[in-house]
Amino acid sequence: MRVAAFFLLLLVALGYAARRGGGPERVMAGVAIVMVASDPILHRFVPLGYASLDFGHLVIDGFGATSTLVLALIAHRFWPMIAAALHLLPLMAHLSRASDLSMHPAAYMIMQVAWSWLVPPLLIFATWRHQQRLQQNGSDPSWRNSSRSSPLSKASN
């Protein structure tokens, strides 16, 4: 039941971000789609298990962390920094598992997946704030190097 609830929340967040979000919100939706789509592909070849280091999910989580860190560096938003931190936490779970093989599998599983529950509400909130800024300001620059947000482009006008 909790998996269905998570996927429903994620579906709402992805749909809202894809339809109403700016560039960063849509990129985050794409990252989430790739991560979620990678999971069943992984499990066609590797059974789900938390008794040892889960290399397949380490790769998926590494992709998520790298993608959101890059997004945090180039987006003209604060929320991608929070998303990047949430994606770094599962990597810490993998590091913990690699350094302590006696860790209980349930602890590893919780450390690996619990943080994912915070990403959909964050994306919903980020998309809502984007819409609010559009209504208040008429625009909401997506990227740090956008000509509309660059102090150099304003000085040259």
Backbone as numpy.savetxt, mean C-alpha at the origin, in Angstrom:
# Nx Ny Nz CAx CAy CAz Cx Cy Cz
-14.55 -15.73 7.22 -15.37 -14.54 7.22 -14.51 -13.27 7.22
-13.39 -13.30 7.99 -12.55 -12.10 8.04 -11.88 -11.83 6.70
-11.57 -12.88 5.96 -10.96 -12.69 4.64 -11.95 -12.03 3.70
-13.21 -12.48 3.74 -14.25 -11.87 2.90 -14.47 -10.41 3.29
-14.46 -10.12 4.59 -14.63 -8.74 5.04 -13.48 -7.87 4.56
-12.25 -8.41 4.64 -11.10 -7.65 4.16 -11.21 -7.37 2.67
-11.56 -8.38 1.89 -11.65 -8.19 0.44 -12.78 -7.24 0.06
-13.85 -7.23 0.81 -14.93 -6.27 0.56 -14.44 -4.85 0.84
-13.78 -4.65 1.97 -13.22 -3.34 2.30 -12.19 -2.92 1.26
-11.34 -3.83 0.84 -10.33 -3.53 -0.16 -10.98 -3.18 -1.50
-12.00 -3.92 -1.89 -12.70 -3.64 -3.14 -13.32 -2.25 -3.14
-13.93 -1.88 -2.04 -14.50 -0.53 -1.91 -13.39 0.52 -2.06
-12.28 0.32 -1.35 -11.18 1.27 -1.40 -10.59 1.38 -2.81
-10.39 0.25 -3.46 -9.80 0.26 -4.81 -10.73 0.92 -5.81
-12.02 0.60 -5.72 -12.99 1.21 -6.63 -13.07 2.71 -6.44
-13.14 3.15 -5.20 -13.22 4.58 -4.89 -11.96 5.30 -5.36
-10.79 4.73 -5.09 -9.53 5.35 -5.50 -9.41 5.40 -7.03
-9.81 4.33 -7.69 -9.71 4.29 -9.15 -10.66 5.30 -9.80
-11.80 5.47 -9.20 -12.82 6.35 -9.79 -12.64 7.81 -9.41
-12.28 8.09 -8.17 -12.28 9.46 -7.66 -10.91 9.96 -7.20
-9.92 9.08 -7.18 -8.61 9.47 -6.67 -7.77 10.20 -7.69
-6.74 10.85 -7.19 -5.74 11.46 -8.05 -4.70 10.42 -8.44
-3.62 10.88 -9.02 -2.56 9.97 -9.45 -2.02 9.07 -8.36
-1.64 9.63 -7.19 -1.09 8.77 -6.14 -2.08 7.73 -5.63
-3.33 8.10 -5.51 -4.35 7.16 -5.04 -4.54 6.03 -6.05
-4.49 6.36 -7.31 -4.63 5.33 -8.35 -3.41 4.42 -8.41
-2.24 4.99 -8.22 -1.03 4.18 -8.18 -1.09 3.21 -7.01
-1.53 3.70 -5.84 -1.65 2.82 -4.68 -2.66 1.72 -4.93
-3.75 2.04 -5.61 -4.73 1.01 -5.97 -4.08 -0.03 -6.88
-3.27 0.41 -7.82 -2.58 -0.53 -8.71 -1.61 -1.41 -7.96
-0.87 -0.84 -7.03 0.07 -1.63 -6.22 -0.70 -2.69 -5.44
-1.82 -2.30 -4.84 -2.63 -3.26 -4.07 -3.17 -4.37 -4.96
-3.60 -4.02 -6.15 -4.12 -5.03 -7.08 -3.03 -6.03 -7.45
-1.83 -5.54 -7.74 -0.72 -6.44 -8.08 -0.41 -7.37 -6.90
-0.38 -6.81 -5.70 -0.07 -7.63 -4.53 -1.13 -8.70 -4.29
-2.40 -8.30 -4.38 -3.49 -9.25 -4.13 -3.54 -10.30 -5.24
-3.32 -9.90 -6.48 -3.35 -10.85 -7.60 -2.16 -11.81 -7.55
-1.04 -11.37 -6.99 0.15 -12.21 -6.90 -0.03 -13.36 -5.91
-0.85 -13.15 -4.89 -1.00 -14.15 -3.84 -1.55 -15.48 -4.35
-2.68 -15.52 -5.07 -3.14 -16.82 -5.55 -2.20 -17.45 -6.59
-1.51 -16.62 -7.35 -0.53 -17.16 -8.31 0.60 -17.85 -7.53
1.06 -17.19 -6.47 2.09 -17.78 -5.63 1.65 -19.12 -5.07
0.40 -19.20 -4.59 -0.07 -20.42 -3.94 -0.41 -21.55 -4.90
-0.35 -21.29 -6.18 -0.45 -22.39 -7.15 0.83 -23.21 -7.15
1.93 -22.56 -6.76 3.22 -23.22 -6.78 3.77 -23.53 -5.39
3.38 -22.72 -4.41 3.90 -22.87 -3.05 2.72 -22.90 -2.09
2.62 -23.95 -1.28 1.51 -24.01 -0.32 1.66 -22.94 0.76
0.53 -22.47 1.27 0.52 -21.47 2.34 1.06 -22.11 3.60
1.99 -21.44 4.23 2.57 -21.95 5.47 3.39 -20.89 6.16
3.37 -20.92 7.48 4.09 -19.94 8.27 5.11 -20.59 9.19
5.39 -21.88 8.98 6.33 -22.60 9.84 7.78 -22.25 9.54
8.04 -21.70 8.36 9.39 -21.28 8.00 9.29 -19.95 7.26
10.42 -19.39 6.88 10.42 -18.12 6.16 9.61 -18.26 4.88
8.65 -17.39 4.70 7.75 -17.41 3.54 8.36 -16.53 2.45
9.23 -17.14 1.64 9.98 -16.38 0.63 9.06 -15.74 -0.41
8.00 -16.42 -0.81 7.08 -15.86 -1.80 6.42 -14.59 -1.32
5.95 -14.60 -0.07 5.34 -13.39 0.47 6.38 -12.32 0.78
7.60 -12.75 1.04 8.68 -11.78 1.20 8.87 -10.99 -0.09
8.81 -11.66 -1.22 8.94 -10.98 -2.52 7.75 -10.04 -2.75
6.54 -10.53 -2.49 5.34 -9.69 -2.67 5.41 -8.48 -1.74
5.75 -8.70 -0.48 5.85 -7.60 0.47 6.99 -6.65 0.12
8.07 -7.18 -0.42 9.17 -6.33 -0.89 8.73 -5.43 -2.02
7.93 -5.97 -2.95 7.37 -5.15 -4.03 6.49 -4.04 -3.45
5.63 -4.40 -2.50 4.73 -3.40 -1.90 5.50 -2.31 -1.17
6.50 -2.71 -0.41 7.29 -1.73 0.34 8.06 -0.81 -0.61
8.70 -1.39 -1.61 9.46 -0.59 -2.57 8.55 0.37 -3.32
7.42 -0.12 -3.78 6.48 0.71 -4.54 5.95 1.87 -3.71
5.57 1.58 -2.47 5.01 2.66 -1.65 6.09 3.63 -1.18
7.33 3.15 -1.00 8.42 4.09 -0.67 8.67 5.05 -1.83
8.68 4.52 -3.04 8.86 5.39 -4.21 7.68 6.35 -4.32
6.48 5.85 -4.11 5.29 6.71 -4.15 5.40 7.82 -3.10
5.87 7.49 -1.90 6.01 8.49 -0.84 7.03 9.57 -1.23
8.04 9.19 -2.00 9.06 10.15 -2.40 8.60 11.09 -3.51
7.71 10.63 -4.38 7.34 11.45 -5.54 5.94 12.05 -5.48
5.09 11.55 -4.58 3.72 12.05 -4.50 3.67 13.35 -3.72
2.77 14.21 -4.12 2.52 15.47 -3.42 1.44 15.25 -2.37
1.67 14.27 -1.50 0.73 13.86 -0.46 1.53 13.39 0.75
0.88 13.42 1.93 1.50 12.91 3.14 1.20 11.42 3.34
-0.02 10.99 2.99 -0.46 9.63 3.30 0.43 8.52 2.73
1.12 8.69 1.59 1.97 7.59 1.13 3.10 7.24 2.11
3.50 8.20 2.96 4.51 7.86 3.96 3.94 6.87 4.97
2.68 7.04 5.33 2.02 6.09 6.24 1.89 4.74 5.55
1.48 4.76 4.28 1.34 3.50 3.53 2.69 2.79 3.42
3.76 3.54 3.21 5.09 2.93 3.13 5.47 2.27 4.46
5.18 2.94 5.56 5.46 2.35 6.87 4.65 1.07 7.07
3.38 1.09 6.67 2.55 -0.10 6.80 3.06 -1.25 5.94
3.69 -0.93 4.81 4.24 -1.98 3.95 5.63 -2.44 4.40
6.31 -1.63 5.20 7.61 -2.04 5.73 7.45 -3.01 6.91
6.35 -2.90 7.63 6.15 -3.75 8.81 6.13 -5.25 8.47
5.49 -5.70 7.40 5.58 -7.13 7.06 7.01 -7.58 6.75
7.82 -6.67 6.21 9.22 -7.04 5.97 9.93 -7.30 7.30
9.55 -6.55 8.32 10.12 -6.79 9.65 9.68 -8.15 10.18
8.45 -8.57 9.83 7.99 -9.90 10.22 8.86 -10.98 9.57
9.17 -10.80 8.29 10.02 -11.77 7.60 11.43 -11.79 8.21
11.95 -10.62 8.54 13.26 -10.54 9.18 13.23 -11.23 10.54
12.15 -11.02 11.29 12.01 -11.68 12.59 11.96 -13.19 12.43
11.23 -13.67 11.44 11.14 -15.12 11.20 12.50 -15.68 10.81
13.21 -14.95 9.96 14.53 -15.43 9.52 15.52 -15.48 10.67
15.39 -14.57 11.62 16.34 -14.54 12.74 15.92 -15.43 13.91
14.62 -15.82 13.96 14.14 -16.67 15.05 13.22 -17.74 14.47
13.81 -18.85 14.09 13.03 -19.93 13.48 12.11 -20.62 14.47
12.29 -20.37 15.76 11.42 -20.99 16.76 10.15 -20.18 16.99
10.01 -19.04 16.31 8.82 -18.21 16.45 7.58 -19.03 16.09
6.54 -18.85 16.86 5.29 -19.58 16.60 4.74 -19.14 15.24
4.28 -20.08 14.41 3.75 -19.73 13.09 2.59 -18.72 13.15
1.76 -18.77 14.18 0.65 -17.82 14.29 1.17 -16.40 14.51
2.24 -16.26 15.28 2.82 -14.93 15.50 3.37 -14.37 14.19
4.04 -15.23 13.42 4.57 -14.81 12.12 3.44 -14.39 11.19
2.37 -15.17 11.15 1.24 -14.86 10.28 0.61 -13.52 10.68
0.40 -13.31 11.95 -0.22 -12.06 12.41 0.67 -10.87 12.10
1.97 -11.02 12.37 2.91 -9.93 12.07 2.95 -9.62 10.57
2.75 -10.64 9.77 2.85 -10.47 8.32 1.59 -9.84 7.73
0.41 -10.19 8.23 -0.82 -9.76 7.55 -1.65 -8.71 8.28
-1.45 -8.52 9.57 -2.32 -7.63 10.34 -2.32 -6.20 9.82
-1.16 -5.73 9.40 -1.04 -4.34 8.97 -1.81 -4.06 7.68
-2.07 -5.09 6.90 -2.79 -4.89 5.64 -4.21 -4.38 5.87
-4.77 -4.63 7.04 -6.13 -4.14 7.36 -6.19 -2.62 7.41
-5.08 -1.95 7.63 -5.08 -0.49 7.73 -4.95 0.20 6.38
-4.52 -0.52 5.36 -4.30 0.10 4.05 -5.62 0.53 3.38
-6.66 -0.30 3.30 -7.89 0.16 2.66 -8.53 1.40 3.30
-8.65 1.46 4.64 -9.19 2.71 5.21 -8.31 3.92 4.92
-6.99 3.72 4.92 -6.08 4.82 4.58 -6.33 5.29 3.15
-6.49 4.37 2.23 -6.73 4.73 0.83 -8.08 5.42 0.66
-9.09 4.96 1.37 -10.40 5.62 1.32 -10.28 7.05 1.84
-9.62 7.21 2.99 -9.44 8.55 3.56 -8.63 9.44 2.62
-7.56 8.90 2.03 -6.73 9.68 1.10 -7.52 10.14 -0.11
-8.35 9.28 -0.63 -9.17 9.63 -1.79 -10.20 10.69 -1.41
-10.81 10.54 -0.25 -11.77 11.53 0.24 -11.10 12.90 0.41
-9.88 12.92 1.00 -9.15 14.18 1.17 -8.78 14.79 -0.19
-8.44 13.98 -1.15 -8.17 14.47 -2.51 -9.41 15.18 -3.05
-10.55 14.54 -2.89 -11.80 15.15 -3.36 -12.08 16.47 -2.63
-11.81 16.53 -1.35 -12.00 17.75 -0.57 -11.09 18.87 -1.08
-9.84 18.56 -1.36 -8.92 19.57 -1.87 -9.34 20.05 -3.25
-9.84 19.16 -4.07 -10.34 19.58 -5.38 -11.49 20.55 -5.24
-12.41 20.27 -4.33 -13.55 21.16 -4.12 -13.12 22.51 -3.55
-12.17 22.50 -2.63 -11.74 23.74 -1.98 -10.83 24.58 -2.86
-9.92 23.94 -3.58 -8.89 24.67 -4.31 -9.06 24.64 -5.83
-9.88 23.76 -6.32 -10.04 23.61 -7.75 -9.00 22.72 -8.39
-7.92 22.41 -7.66 -6.89 21.50 -8.15 -6.20 20.85 -6.95
-5.51 19.78 -7.24 -4.75 19.07 -6.21 -3.58 18.38 -6.90
-2.42 19.05 -6.95 -1.27 18.45 -7.65 -0.94 17.07 -7.10
-0.70 16.15 -8.01 -0.44 14.77 -7.62 1.02 14.50 -7.29
1.92 15.16 -8.01 3.33 14.79 -7.94 4.18 15.97 -7.50
5.25 15.70 -6.80 6.12 16.75 -6.28 6.72 17.62 -7.38
7.00 17.06 -8.51 7.61 17.81 -9.60 6.58 18.37 -10.57
5.32 18.42 -10.17 4.30 19.00 -11.03 4.61 20.47 -11.26
4.41 20.92 -12.48 4.72 22.32 -12.79 3.81 23.26 -12.00
2.60 22.81 -11.67 1.68 23.65 -10.89 2.16 23.84 -9.46
2.90 22.89 -8.92 3.31 22.98 -7.52 4.76 23.41 -7.35
5.49 23.53 -8.44 6.90 23.86 -8.37 7.10 25.35 -8.08
7.86 25.70 -7.04 8.14 27.11 -6.76 8.92 27.77 -7.90
9.75 27.00 -8.61 10.50 27.57 -9.72 9.59 27.97 -10.87
8.55 27.17 -11.13 7.66 27.53 -12.24 6.82 28.75 -11.87
6.50 28.94 -10.60 5.74 30.11 -10.18 6.63 31.36 -10.26
7.91 31.21 -9.93 8.82 32.35 -9.97 9.10 32.80 -11.40
9.05 31.87 -12.33 9.35 32.23 -13.72 8.16 32.82 -14.45
6.96 32.73 -13.86 5.76 33.31 -14.52 5.63 34.76 -14.28
